[in-house]
Amino acid sequence: QAQLVESGGGLVQAGGSLTLSCVASGSIFRGNPMGWYRQTPGKQRDLVASITSGGNTNYRDSVKGRFTISRDNAKNTVYLQMNSLKPEDTAVYYCNALPSWKGGVWGQGTQVTVSS
């Protein structure tokens, strides 16, 4: 059964750091690029960072130099290290395959709140 479980969110002050984790079922994770997405109320879900199965990464401009995506292929886990957090990073963060339709499902997400 396809599954995505995100964790690691929380409340942090501006300038702080958080590390998100996502455990995916093998059917979603194996061989696929994976991405972290985020969504705020009333807005679409946007791709924040992605990583191929071989470790090549891409980031949206607003998080470059502050966020680092990584994956552990043995654990079907993808991570997002977030440093120098800003209030505008506040969102629910989700992981999924890239493109997301390959995952077929979404997890519950993890809330990140950055206070100013």
Buried (B, 14 or more C-beta within 10 A) or exposed (E): EBBBBBEBBEEBEEEBEBBBBBBBBEBBBEEBBBBBBBBEEEEEBEBBBBBBEEEEBBBBEEBEEBBBBBBEEEEBBBBBBBBEBBEEBBBBBBBBBBEBEBBEEBBEBBEBBBEE
